[in-house]
């Protein structure tokens, strides 16, 4: 992207595109024909496994109000107890809080380019996939990446913060 095509994109997508470009990421945002507000919608449009969707789940840390971002596989649920053991007690974040902290609406929260820096962790189950897709600042925008790029772009550790799927035991 040279810049002129950025102006036709929604503001959040422009911010993500600039961030990716400045970080030297090889792939910019792609606009989808339909919305990808959920991991299933994104997987259906991209013709990928739901787990390949690197969804951004935002929580509010109770002690200081900082937003905590979990980048999790689309086929997993975040285990709030595991997350709290790593970052402190957290609660659910409502749509207004998410928009104010990240600059993105729920369903389009990117793992990068937040208005305020989050505490970020990456779900270890994402390592199952070579190619991941993340939201790019709008419910119709996504971008591809791999685990190495996800870690480099976010500076976040890879940790176990999800519930075990039914049938998988310790």
N, C-alpha and C positions, 0 to 999 in steps of 0.2 A: 504494500500500500504506500502510495506516495503522499497522500494527504487529502487530495481533492475528493476522493471517494469516501473519506471519513465523514464529510459534512452531510451526507445523505443518511447516515446511520443515526439511530437514537443516541442520546447523550451518554448513557451508560455503556453502550457498545463502543462508542468513540473512546471513552476513558480506558476500557479494557484493551482496545486495539493499540492505543498509545503505549500502555504499560507493556504489552507483549512485544511491541516493536522496539521499545527502549531496552527491554531485557534480552533482545536478540532471539526471541522465540520464532521458530520457522513458520508457524501457522497463525494467521489472524482469524478473527471471528467470521463465522459463516451464518447468514440469515436463512432460517428454515421457512418453508411455506406455511406451516402450521405452528401452533404453540407447543412448547416443550416444558410446560410448568412442572410436570412430574417426570420421574425417571422413566416410567413406562412410556409416556408420550415421546420423550426424547429417543428412547431405544427403538420405538416403532418407526419414527421418522428417519433415523439413521441406519436402521436395519442392523442393529448390534444387540448384544446381550444386555439386559438391564443392569447387571453388575458393572459394565464398562462405563456407565454414567457416573462421573465423579460429582455427586450432588453436594451442594453446600448447605449445611444445616447450622443455623445460628442460634446460640443460647445466650442468656444474660447471666454473667457471673454475679452472684448475690452479694459478695463482700464489697465490690467496688463499681458494679454496673458496666464493666468492660464487656464487649461482645466477644464471645468465644465461637470460632468457626471450626466446625468439623467437616472435613472433606471426606465423605464416606461413599462406599460403593452403593449404587442405586438399588441393589437387592438386599441391603442390610439395614437394620435399625440401630440407631445410636443407643448405647447403654449408658444412661445418665449417671449411674453409680460408678462405672469405670471412668467416665469422663471427669466426674467430681473428684475422684481419687488423684487425678493428674493436675487439675486446674483449680480446684475448689468448688464449692457448691454452686450449681447452676440451676436456672429456671428457664422455662420456655420464653421465647422472645416473640412479641406480637408484631404485626405487619408494620406499624408506625415506628417501632424501635429498630426493626431491621432496616427499613428505608433510611432512617436518620443516621444510623451508624455506618451502613455499607454504601448507601447511595443507590441501591438496587431494590426493586420490588421482589417479594417472595415469588419464586418460580423463575427468577432470572439472576439470582445471586451468584456472582463469579467468585472463584477462589482468590482472585487478585483484584487490585485497584479499588479497595474499599476507601471511603471517605476518611474513616478513622482506623488506625491499625488494630487488627484483632489479635487475640491470642489464638493461634491456629494449630490444629493437629490433623494428621492424615491417617485415615483408617488403613490398617495393615492389609485388610482383605483385598484392597485394590491391586496388590502385587500379583494377583491371579491373571492380570490382563496386560498385554503388550501395548495396546492402544486404549486410551481413555478419552472421554468427551466431557467437557465441563461447560456450564452456562457462561455466557459472555456478556452479562449485564442487561439482558432483556429476555423475556420468555420465548422469543423466536431466534435467539442467537446462541451459538455454541462454538467451541474451538477444540481441536484435537491436541493431545499431549500424551506423554508417557510418565511413568513414576519418577524418573530422574528429573524431567522438566518440572513436574508438579512440586517436587521438593525444592528445586532451585528457585522457582518462581515465588513460592510461599515462604521459604526458609523454615518450614515446619518439620517436626519430627514425625516419623511413622510409628504409630502405636496401636494397641488393641483397644478399641473403644466401641465395639459393636457387639450386639447380642449374637449368640451362636444360632445359626438356623436350625429349625426343627430337624432332628435326626443326627445332628452333629453334637457329640458330647465330649466332655473333657476326660 
